[in-house]
Amino acid sequence: MICTVNQKKRESGQRVNNRLLEDLIGRAMDMGVKLVLIADPGRSFLDTFSENLVKDMSGERWDPTVEQPYSFLGKVTKAGSV
């Protein structure tokens, strides 16, 4: 696989953003937040993040399709429980 410099920078930035997001969710849970929901239209860099979140925080992941009132196809990740 051939990666350009920009692709490598983007991938590195995505890992940093994922780590920051993981830290933010972990701090929220430590402060008493019971449930975190993340809705995303299906960006690939959140796939790995969501998979790890599901494993590490007893989460779930759905791929809902909504037709009304507007068409939507995306992903919802749940961490924690109420």
Distance bins in CASP14 RR format, pairs under 12 A and 6 or more apart:
PFRMAT RR
TARGET T0000
AUTHOR 0000-0000-0000
RMODE 2
METHOD distances of the structure
MODEL  1
1 7 0 0 0 0 1 0 0 0 0 0 0
1 8 0 0 0 0 0 1 0 0 0 0 0
1 11 0 0 0 0 0 1 0 0 0 0 0
2 8 0 0 0 0 0 1 0 0 0 0 0
3 9 0 0 0 0 1 0 0 0 0 0 0
3 10 0 0 0 0 1 0 0 0 0 0 0
3 11 1 0 0 1 0 0 0 0 0 0 0
3 12 0 0 0 0 0 1 0 0 0 0 0
4 10 0 0 0 0 1 0 0 0 0 0 0
4 11 0 0 0 0 0 1 0 0 0 0 0
5 11 0 0 0 0 0 1 0 0 0 0 0
5 12 0 0 0 0 0 1 0 0 0 0 0
6 12 0 0 0 0 0 1 0 0 0 0 0
6 13 0 0 0 0 0 1 0 0 0 0 0
7 13 0 0 0 0 0 1 0 0 0 0 0
7 14 0 0 0 0 0 1 0 0 0 0 0
7 45 0 0 0 0 0 1 0 0 0 0 0
8 14 0 0 0 0 0 1 0 0 0 0 0
8 15 0 0 0 0 0 1 0 0 0 0 0
9 15 0 0 0 0 0 1 0 0 0 0 0
9 16 0 0 0 0 0 1 0 0 0 0 0
10 16 0 0 0 0 0 1 0 0 0 0 0
10 17 0 0 0 0 0 1 0 0 0 0 0
10 43 0 0 0 0 0 1 0 0 0 0 0
10 44 0 0 0 0 0 1 0 0 0 0 0
10 45 0 0 0 0 1 0 0 0 0 0 0
11 17 0 0 0 0 0 1 0 0 0 0 0
11 18 0 0 0 0 0 1 0 0 0 0 0
11 44 0 0 0 0 0 1 0 0 0 0 0
11 45 0 0 0 0 1 0 0 0 0 0 0
11 48 0 0 0 0 0 1 0 0 0 0 0
12 18 0 0 0 0 0 1 0 0 0 0 0
12 19 0 0 0 0 0 1 0 0 0 0 0
12 45 0 0 0 0 0 1 0 0 0 0 0
13 19 0 0 0 0 1 0 0 0 0 0 0
13 20 0 0 0 0 1 0 0 0 0 0 0
13 21 0 0 0 0 0 1 0 0 0 0 0
13 45 0 0 0 0 1 0 0 0 0 0 0
14 20 0 0 0 0 0 1 0 0 0 0 0
14 21 0 0 0 0 0 1 0 0 0 0 0
14 43 0 0 0 0 1 0 0 0 0 0 0
14 44 0 0 0 0 1 0 0 0 0 0 0
14 45 1 0 1 0 0 0 0 0 0 0 0
14 46 0 0 0 0 1 0 0 0 0 0 0
14 47 0 0 0 0 0 1 0 0 0 0 0
14 48 0 0 0 0 1 0 0 0 0 0 0
14 49 0 0 0 0 1 0 0 0 0 0 0
15 21 0 0 0 0 0 1 0 0 0 0 0
15 22 0 0 0 0 0 1 0 0 0 0 0
15 45 0 0 0 0 1 0 0 0 0 0 0
15 48 0 0 0 0 1 0 0 0 0 0 0
15 49 0 0 0 0 1 0 0 0 0 0 0
15 52 0 0 0 0 0 1 0 0 0 0 0
16 22 0 0 0 0 0 1 0 0 0 0 0
16 23 0 0 0 0 0 1 0 0 0 0 0
16 45 0 0 0 0 0 1 0 0 0 0 0
16 49 0 0 0 0 0 1 0 0 0 0 0
17 23 0 0 0 0 0 1 0 0 0 0 0
17 24 0 0 0 0 0 1 0 0 0 0 0
17 43 0 0 0 0 0 1 0 0 0 0 0
17 45 1 0 0 1 0 0 0 0 0 0 0
17 46 0 0 0 0 1 0 0 0 0 0 0
17 48 0 0 0 0 0 1 0 0 0 0 0
17 49 0 0 0 0 1 0 0 0 0 0 0
18 24 0 0 0 0 0 1 0 0 0 0 0
18 25 0 0 0 0 0 1 0 0 0 0 0
18 38 0 0 0 0 0 1 0 0 0 0 0
18 43 0 0 0 0 0 1 0 0 0 0 0
18 44 0 0 0 0 0 1 0 0 0 0 0
18 45 1 0 0 1 0 0 0 0 0 0 0
18 46 1 0 0 1 0 0 0 0 0 0 0
18 47 0 0 0 0 0 1 0 0 0 0 0
18 48 1 0 0 1 0 0 0 0 0 0 0
18 49 1 0 1 0 0 0 0 0 0 0 0
18 50 0 0 0 0 1 0 0 0 0 0 0
18 51 0 0 0 0 0 1 0 0 0 0 0
18 52 1 0 0 1 0 0 0 0 0 0 0
18 53 0 0 0 0 1 0 0 0 0 0 0
19 25 0 0 0 0 0 1 0 0 0 0 0
19 26 0 0 0 0 0 1 0 0 0 0 0
19 48 0 0 0 0 0 1 0 0 0 0 0
19 49 0 0 0 0 1 0 0 0 0 0 0
19 52 0 0 0 0 0 1 0 0 0 0 0
20 26 0 0 0 0 0 1 0 0 0 0 0
20 27 0 0 0 0 0 1 0 0 0 0 0
20 49 0 0 0 0 0 1 0 0 0 0 0
21 27 0 0 0 0 0 1 0 0 0 0 0
21 28 0 0 0 0 0 1 0 0 0 0 0
21 36 0 0 0 0 1 0 0 0 0 0 0
21 38 0 0 0 0 1 0 0 0 0 0 0
21 40 0 0 0 0 0 1 0 0 0 0 0
21 45 0 0 0 0 0 1 0 0 0 0 0
21 46 0 0 0 0 1 0 0 0 0 0 0
21 48 0 0 0 0 0 1 0 0 0 0 0
21 49 1 0 0 1 0 0 0 0 0 0 0
21 50 0 0 0 0 0 1 0 0 0 0 0
21 52 0 0 0 0 0 1 0 0 0 0 0
21 53 0 0 0 0 1 0 0 0 0 0 0
21 57 0 0 0 0 0 1 0 0 0 0 0
21 77 0 0 0 0 0 1 0 0 0 0 0
21 79 0 0 0 0 0 1 0 0 0 0 0
22 28 0 0 0 0 0 1 0 0 0 0 0
22 29 0 0 0 0 0 1 0 0 0 0 0
22 36 0 0 0 0 0 1 0 0 0 0 0
22 38 0 0 0 0 0 1 0 0 0 0 0
22 46 0 0 0 0 0 1 0 0 0 0 0
22 48 0 0 0 0 0 1 0 0 0 0 0
22 49 1 0 0 1 0 0 0 0 0 0 0
22 50 0 0 0 0 0 1 0 0 0 0 0
22 52 1 0 0 1 0 0 0 0 0 0 0
22 53 1 0 0 1 0 0 0 0 0 0 0
22 55 0 0 0 0 0 1 0 0 0 0 0
22 56 0 0 0 0 1 0 0 0 0 0 0
22 57 0 0 0 0 1 0 0 0 0 0 0
22 77 0 0 0 0 0 1 0 0 0 0 0
22 79 0 0 0 0 1 0 0 0 0 0 0
23 29 0 0 0 0 0 1 0 0 0 0 0
23 30 0 0 0 0 0 1 0 0 0 0 0
23 49 0 0 0 0 0 1 0 0 0 0 0
24 30 0 0 0 0 0 1 0 0 0 0 0
24 31 0 0 0 0 0 1 0 0 0 0 0
24 33 0 0 0 0 0 1 0 0 0 0 0
24 36 0 0 0 0 1 0 0 0 0 0 0
24 38 0 0 0 0 0 1 0 0 0 0 0
24 49 0 0 0 0 0 1 0 0 0 0 0
24 53 0 0 0 0 0 1 0 0 0 0 0
24 79 0 0 0 0 0 1 0 0 0 0 0
25 31 0 0 0 0 0 1 0 0 0 0 0
25 32 0 0 0 0 0 1 0 0 0 0 0
25 33 0 0 0 0 1 0 0 0 0 0 0
25 34 0 0 0 0 0 1 0 0 0 0 0
25 35 0 0 0 0 0 1 0 0 0 0 0
25 36 1 0 1 0 0 0 0 0 0 0 0
25 37 0 0 0 0 0 1 0 0 0 0 0
25 38 0 0 0 0 1 0 0 0 0 0 0
25 49 0 0 0 0 1 0 0 0 0 0 0
25 50 0 0 0 0 0 1 0 0 0 0 0
25 52 0 0 0 0 0 1 0 0 0 0 0
25 53 1 0 0 1 0 0 0 0 0 0 0
25 56 0 0 0 0 1 0 0 0 0 0 0
25 57 1 0 0 1 0 0 0 0 0 0 0
25 59 0 0 0 0 0 1 0 0 0 0 0
25 77 0 0 0 0 0 1 0 0 0 0 0
25 78 0 0 0 0 0 1 0 0 0 0 0
25 79 1 0 0 1 0 0 0 0 0 0 0
25 80 0 0 0 0 1 0 0 0 0 0 0
26 32 0 0 0 0 0 1 0 0 0 0 0
26 33 0 0 0 0 1 0 0 0 0 0 0
26 36 0 0 0 0 1 0 0 0 0 0 0
26 53 0 0 0 0 1 0 0 0 0 0 0
26 56 0 0 0 0 1 0 0 0 0 0 0
26 57 1 0 0 1 0 0 0 0 0 0 0
26 79 0 0 0 0 1 0 0 0 0 0 0
26 80 0 0 0 0 0 1 0 0 0 0 0
27 33 0 0 0 0 1 0 0 0 0 0 0
27 36 0 0 0 0 0 1 0 0 0 0 0
28 34 0 0 0 0 1 0 0 0 0 0 0
28 35 0 0 0 0 1 0 0 0 0 0 0
28 36 1 0 0 1 0 0 0 0 0 0 0
28 37 0 0 0 0 0 1 0 0 0 0 0
28 38 0 0 0 0 0 1 0 0 0 0 0
28 57 0 0 0 0 0 1 0 0 0 0 0
28 79 0 0 0 0 1 0 0 0 0 0 0
28 80 0 0 0 0 0 1 0 0 0 0 0
29 35 0 0 0 0 1 0 0 0 0 0 0
29 36 1 0 0 1 0 0 0 0 0 0 0
29 53 0 0 0 0 0 1 0 0 0 0 0
29 56 0 0 0 0 0 1 0 0 0 0 0
29 57 1 0 0 1 0 0 0 0 0 0 0
29 58 0 0 0 0 0 1 0 0 0 0 0
29 59 0 0 0 0 0 1 0 0 0 0 0
29 79 1 0 0 1 0 0 0 0 0 0 0
29 80 1 0 0 1 0 0 0 0 0 0 0
29 81 0 0 0 0 0 1 0 0 0 0 0
30 57 0 0 0 0 0 1 0 0 0 0 0
32 80 0 0 0 0 0 1 0 0 0 0 0
32 82 0 0 0 0 0 1 0 0 0 0 0
33 57 0 0 0 0 0 1 0 0 0 0 0
33 79 0 0 0 0 1 0 0 0 0 0 0
33 80 0 0 0 0 1 0 0 0 0 0 0
33 81 0 0 0 0 0 1 0 0 0 0 0
33 82 0 0 0 0 0 1 0 0 0 0 0
34 57 0 0 0 0 0 1 0 0 0 0 0
34 58 0 0 0 0 0 1 0 0 0 0 0
34 78 0 0 0 0 0 1 0 0 0 0 0
34 79 0 0 0 0 1 0 0 0 0 0 0
34 80 1 0 0 1 0 0 0 0 0 0 0
34 81 1 0 0 1 0 0 0 0 0 0 0
34 82 1 0 1 0 0 0 0 0 0 0 0
35 57 0 0 0 0 0 1 0 0 0 0 0
35 58 0 0 0 0 0 1 0 0 0 0 0
35 59 0 0 0 0 1 0 0 0 0 0 0
35 60 0 0 0 0 0 1 0 0 0 0 0
35 77 0 0 0 0 0 1 0 0 0 0 0
35 78 1 0 0 1 0 0 0 0 0 0 0
35 79 1 0 0 1 0 0 0 0 0 0 0
35 80 1 0 1 0 0 0 0 0 0 0 0
35 81 1 0 0 1 0 0 0 0 0 0 0
35 82 1 0 1 0 0 0 0 0 0 0 0
36 50 0 0 0 0 0 1 0 0 0 0 0
36 53 0 0 0 0 1 0 0 0 0 0 0
36 54 0 0 0 0 0 1 0 0 0 0 0
36 57 0 0 0 0 1 0 0 0 0 0 0
36 58 0 0 0 0 0 1 0 0 0 0 0
36 59 0 0 0 0 1 0 0 0 0 0 0
36 60 0 0 0 0 0 1 0 0 0 0 0
36 76 0 0 0 0 0 1 0 0 0 0 0
36 77 0 0 0 0 1 0 0 0 0 0 0
36 78 1 0 0 1 0 0 0 0 0 0 0
36 79 1 0 1 0 0 0 0 0 0 0 0
36 80 1 0 0 1 0 0 0 0 0 0 0
36 81 0 0 0 0 0 1 0 0 0 0 0
36 82 0 0 0 0 0 1 0 0 0 0 0
37 50 0 0 0 0 0 1 0 0 0 0 0
37 53 0 0 0 0 0 1 0 0 0 0 0
37 59 0 0 0 0 0 1 0 0 0 0 0
37 60 0 0 0 0 1 0 0 0 0 0 0
37 61 0 0 0 0 0 1 0 0 0 0 0
37 62 0 0 0 0 1 0 0 0 0 0 0
37 64 0 0 0 0 0 1 0 0 0 0 0
37 75 0 0 0 0 0 1 0 0 0 0 0
37 76 1 0 0 1 0 0 0 0 0 0 0
37 77 1 0 0 1 0 0 0 0 0 0 0
37 78 1 0 1 0 0 0 0 0 0 0 0
37 79 0 0 0 0 1 0 0 0 0 0 0
37 80 0 0 0 0 1 0 0 0 0 0 0
37 81 0 0 0 0 0 1 0 0 0 0 0
37 82 0 0 0 0 0 1 0 0 0 0 0
38 46 1 0 0 1 0 0 0 0 0 0 0
38 47 0 0 0 0 0 1 0 0 0 0 0
38 49 0 0 0 0 1 0 0 0 0 0 0
38 50 1 0 0 1 0 0 0 0 0 0 0
38 53 1 0 0 1 0 0 0 0 0 0 0
38 54 0 0 0 0 0 1 0 0 0 0 0
38 57 0 0 0 0 0 1 0 0 0 0 0
38 59 0 0 0 0 0 1 0 0 0 0 0
38 60 0 0 0 0 0 1 0 0 0 0 0
38 61 0 0 0 0 1 0 0 0 0 0 0
38 62 0 0 0 0 0 1 0 0 0 0 0
38 74 0 0 0 0 0 1 0 0 0 0 0
38 75 0 0 0 0 1 0 0 0 0 0 0
38 76 1 0 0 1 0 0 0 0 0 0 0
38 77 1 0 1 0 0 0 0 0 0 0 0
38 78 0 0 0 0 1 0 0 0 0 0 0
38 79 1 0 0 1 0 0 0 0 0 0 0
38 80 0 0 0 0 0 1 0 0 0 0 0
39 46 0 0 0 0 0 1 0 0 0 0 0
39 50 0 0 0 0 0 1 0 0 0 0 0
39 61 0 0 0 0 0 1 0 0 0 0 0
39 62 0 0 0 0 1 0 0 0 0 0 0
39 63 0 0 0 0 0 1 0 0 0 0 0
39 64 0 0 0 0 1 0 0 0 0 0 0
39 66 0 0 0 0 0 1 0 0 0 0 0
39 72 0 0 0 0 1 0 0 0 0 0 0
39 73 0 0 0 0 0 1 0 0 0 0 0
39 74 1 0 0 1 0 0 0 0 0 0 0
39 75 1 0 0 1 0 0 0 0 0 0 0
39 76 1 0 1 0 0 0 0 0 0 0 0
39 77 0 0 0 0 1 0 0 0 0 0 0
39 78 0 0 0 0 0 1 0 0 0 0 0
40 46 1 0 1 0 0 0 0 0 0 0 0
40 47 0 0 0 0 1 0 0 0 0 0 0
40 49 0 0 0 0 1 0 0 0 0 0 0
40 50 1 0 0 1 0 0 0 0 0 0 0
40 53 0 0 0 0 0 1 0 0 0 0 0
40 61 0 0 0 0 0 1 0 0 0 0 0
40 62 0 0 0 0 0 1 0 0 0 0 0
40 63 0 0 0 0 0 1 0 0 0 0 0
40 64 0 0 0 0 0 1 0 0 0 0 0
40 72 0 0 0 0 0 1 0 0 0 0 0
40 73 0 0 0 0 0 1 0 0 0 0 0
40 74 1 0 0 1 0 0 0 0 0 0 0
40 75 1 0 1 0 0 0 0 0 0 0 0
40 76 1 0 0 1 0 0 0 0 0 0 0
40 77 1 0 0 1 0 0 0 0 0 0 0
41 63 0 0 0 0 0 1 0 0 0 0 0
41 64 0 0 0 0 0 1 0 0 0 0 0
41 65 0 0 0 0 0 1 0 0 0 0 0
41 66 0 0 0 0 0 1 0 0 0 0 0
41 71 0 0 0 0 0 1 0 0 0 0 0
41 72 1 0 0 1 0 0 0 0 0 0 0
41 73 1 0 0 1 0 0 0 0 0 0 0
41 74 1 0 1 0 0 0 0 0 0 0 0
41 75 1 0 0 1 0 0 0 0 0 0 0
41 76 0 0 0 0 0 1 0 0 0 0 0
42 49 0 0 0 0 0 1 0 0 0 0 0
42 50 0 0 0 0 1 0 0 0 0 0 0
42 61 0 0 0 0 0 1 0 0 0 0 0
42 62 0 0 0 0 0 1 0 0 0 0 0
42 63 0 0 0 0 1 0 0 0 0 0 0
42 64 0 0 0 0 0 1 0 0 0 0 0
42 72 0 0 0 0 0 1 0 0 0 0 0
42 73 0 0 0 0 1 0 0 0 0 0 0
42 74 1 0 1 0 0 0 0 0 0 0 0
42 75 1 0 1 0 0 0 0 0 0 0 0
42 76 0 0 0 0 0 1 0 0 0 0 0
42 77 0 0 0 0 0 1 0 0 0 0 0
43 49 0 0 0 0 1 0 0 0 0 0 0
43 50 0 0 0 0 0 1 0 0 0 0 0
43 74 0 0 0 0 1 0 0 0 0 0 0
43 75 0 0 0 0 1 0 0 0 0 0 0
43 77 0 0 0 0 0 1 0 0 0 0 0
44 50 0 0 0 0 0 1 0 0 0 0 0
44 51 0 0 0 0 0 1 0 0 0 0 0
44 75 0 0 0 0 0 1 0 0 0 0 0
45 51 0 0 0 0 0 1 0 0 0 0 0
45 75 0 0 0 0 0 1 0 0 0 0 0
46 52 0 0 0 0 0 1 0 0 0 0 0
46 53 0 0 0 0 1 0 0 0 0 0 0
46 54 0 0 0 0 0 1 0 0 0 0 0
46 61 0 0 0 0 0 1 0 0 0 0 0
46 74 0 0 0 0 0 1 0 0 0 0 0
46 75 1 0 0 1 0 0 0 0 0 0 0
46 76 0 0 0 0 0 1 0 0 0 0 0
46 77 1 0 0 1 0 0 0 0 0 0 0
47 53 0 0 0 0 0 1 0 0 0 0 0
47 54 0 0 0 0 0 1 0 0 0 0 0
47 61 0 0 0 0 1 0 0 0 0 0 0
47 63 0 0 0 0 0 1 0 0 0 0 0
47 74 0 0 0 0 0 1 0 0 0 0 0
47 75 1 0 0 1 0 0 0 0 0 0 0
47 77 0 0 0 0 1 0 0 0 0 0 0
48 54 0 0 0 0 0 1 0 0 0 0 0
48 55 0 0 0 0 0 1 0 0 0 0 0
48 61 0 0 0 0 0 1 0 0 0 0 0
48 77 0 0 0 0 0 1 0 0 0 0 0
49 55 0 0 0 0 0 1 0 0 0 0 0
49 56 0 0 0 0 0 1 0 0 0 0 0
49 57 0 0 0 0 0 1 0 0 0 0 0
49 61 0 0 0 0 0 1 0 0 0 0 0
49 75 0 0 0 0 0 1 0 0 0 0 0
49 77 0 0 0 0 1 0 0 0 0 0 0
49 79 0 0 0 0 0 1 0 0 0 0 0
50 56 0 0 0 0 0 1 0 0 0 0 0
50 57 0 0 0 0 0 1 0 0 0 0 0
50 59 0 0 0 0 1 0 0 0 0 0 0
50 60 0 0 0 0 1 0 0 0 0 0 0
50 61 1 0 1 0 0 0 0 0 0 0 0
50 62 0 0 0 0 0 1 0 0 0 0 0
50 63 0 0 0 0 0 1 0 0 0 0 0
50 74 0 0 0 0 0 1 0 0 0 0 0
50 75 1 0 0 1 0 0 0 0 0 0 0
50 76 0 0 0 0 1 0 0 0 0 0 0
50 77 1 0 1 0 0 0 0 0 0 0 0
50 78 0 0 0 0 1 0 0 0 0 0 0
50 79 0 0 0 0 1 0 0 0 0 0 0
51 57 0 0 0 0 0 1 0 0 0 0 0
51 59 0 0 0 0 0 1 0 0 0 0 0
51 60 0 0 0 0 0 1 0 0 0 0 0
51 61 1 0 0 1 0 0 0 0 0 0 0
51 75 0 0 0 0 0 1 0 0 0 0 0
51 77 0 0 0 0 1 0 0 0 0 0 0
51 79 0 0 0 0 0 1 0 0 0 0 0
52 59 0 0 0 0 0 1 0 0 0 0 0
52 61 0 0 0 0 0 1 0 0 0 0 0
52 77 0 0 0 0 0 1 0 0 0 0 0
52 79 0 0 0 0 0 1 0 0 0 0 0
53 59 1 0 0 1 0 0 0 0 0 0 0
53 60 0 0 0 0 1 0 0 0 0 0 0
53 61 0 0 0 0 1 0 0 0 0 0 0
53 75 0 0 0 0 0 1 0 0 0 0 0
53 76 0 0 0 0 0 1 0 0 0 0 0
53 77 1 0 1 0 0 0 0 0 0 0 0
53 78 0 0 0 0 1 0 0 0 0 0 0
53 79 1 0 1 0 0 0 0 0 0 0 0
53 80 0 0 0 0 1 0 0 0 0 0 0
54 60 1 0 0 1 0 0 0 0 0 0 0
54 61 1 0 1 0 0 0 0 0 0 0 0
54 62 0 0 0 0 0 1 0 0 0 0 0
54 75 0 0 0 0 0 1 0 0 0 0 0
54 76 0 0 0 0 0 1 0 0 0 0 0
54 77 1 0 0 1 0 0 0 0 0 0 0
54 78 0 0 0 0 1 0 0 0 0 0 0
54 79 1 0 0 1 0 0 0 0 0 0 0
54 80 0 0 0 0 0 1 0 0 0 0 0
55 61 0 0 0 0 0 1 0 0 0 0 0
55 77 0 0 0 0 0 1 0 0 0 0 0
55 79 0 0 0 0 0 1 0 0 0 0 0
56 77 0 0 0 0 0 1 0 0 0 0 0
56 79 0 0 0 0 1 0 0 0 0 0 0
56 80 0 0 0 0 0 1 0 0 0 0 0
57 77 0 0 0 0 1 0 0 0 0 0 0
57 78 0 0 0 0 1 0 0 0 0 0 0
57 79 1 0 1 0 0 0 0 0 0 0 0
57 80 1 0 1 0 0 0 0 0 0 0 0
57 81 0 0 0 0 1 0 0 0 0 0 0
58 77 0 0 0 0 0 1 0 0 0 0 0
58 78 0 0 0 0 1 0 0 0 0 0 0
58 79 1 0 0 1 0 0 0 0 0 0 0
58 80 1 0 1 0 0 0 0 0 0 0 0
58 81 1 0 0 1 0 0 0 0 0 0 0
59 76 0 0 0 0 0 1 0 0 0 0 0
59 77 1 0 0 1 0 0 0 0 0 0 0
59 78 1 0 1 0 0 0 0 0 0 0 0
59 79 1 0 1 0 0 0 0 0 0 0 0
59 80 1 0 0 1 0 0 0 0 0 0 0
59 81 0 0 0 0 1 0 0 0 0 0 0
60 75 0 0 0 0 0 1 0 0 0 0 0
60 76 0 0 0 0 1 0 0 0 0 0 0
60 77 1 0 0 1 0 0 0 0 0 0 0
60 78 1 0 1 0 0 0 0 0 0 0 0
60 79 0 0 0 0 1 0 0 0 0 0 0
60 80 0 0 0 0 1 0 0 0 0 0 0
60 81 0 0 0 0 1 0 0 0 0 0 0
61 74 0 0 0 0 0 1 0 0 0 0 0
61 75 1 0 0 1 0 0 0 0 0 0 0
61 76 1 0 0 1 0 0 0 0 0 0 0
61 77 1 0 1 0 0 0 0 0 0 0 0
61 78 1 0 0 1 0 0 0 0 0 0 0
61 79 0 0 0 0 1 0 0 0 0 0 0
62 73 0 0 0 0 0 1 0 0 0 0 0
62 74 0 0 0 0 1 0 0 0 0 0 0
62 75 1 0 0 1 0 0 0 0 0 0 0
62 76 1 0 1 0 0 0 0 0 0 0 0
62 77 0 0 0 0 1 0 0 0 0 0 0
62 78 1 0 0 1 0 0 0 0 0 0 0
63 72 0 0 0 0 0 1 0 0 0 0 0
63 73 1 0 0 1 0 0 0 0 0 0 0
63 74 1 0 0 1 0 0 0 0 0 0 0
63 75 1 0 1 0 0 0 0 0 0 0 0
63 76 1 0 0 1 0 0 0 0 0 0 0
63 77 0 0 0 0 0 1 0 0 0 0 0
64 71 0 0 0 0 0 1 0 0 0 0 0
64 72 1 0 0 1 0 0 0 0 0 0 0
64 73 1 0 0 1 0 0 0 0 0 0 0
64 74 1 0 0 1 0 0 0 0 0 0 0
64 75 1 0 0 1 0 0 0 0 0 0 0
64 76 1 0 0 1 0 0 0 0 0 0 0
64 77 0 0 0 0 0 1 0 0 0 0 0
64 78 0 0 0 0 0 1 0 0 0 0 0
65 71 0 0 0 0 1 0 0 0 0 0 0
65 72 1 0 0 1 0 0 0 0 0 0 0
65 73 1 0 1 0 0 0 0 0 0 0 0
65 74 1 0 0 1 0 0 0 0 0 0 0
65 75 0 0 0 0 0 1 0 0 0 0 0
65 76 0 0 0 0 0 1 0 0 0 0 0
66 72 1 0 1 0 0 0 0 0 0 0 0
66 73 1 0 0 1 0 0 0 0 0 0 0
66 74 0 0 0 0 1 0 0 0 0 0 0
66 76 0 0 0 0 0 1 0 0 0 0 0
67 73 0 0 0 0 1 0 0 0 0 0 0
END
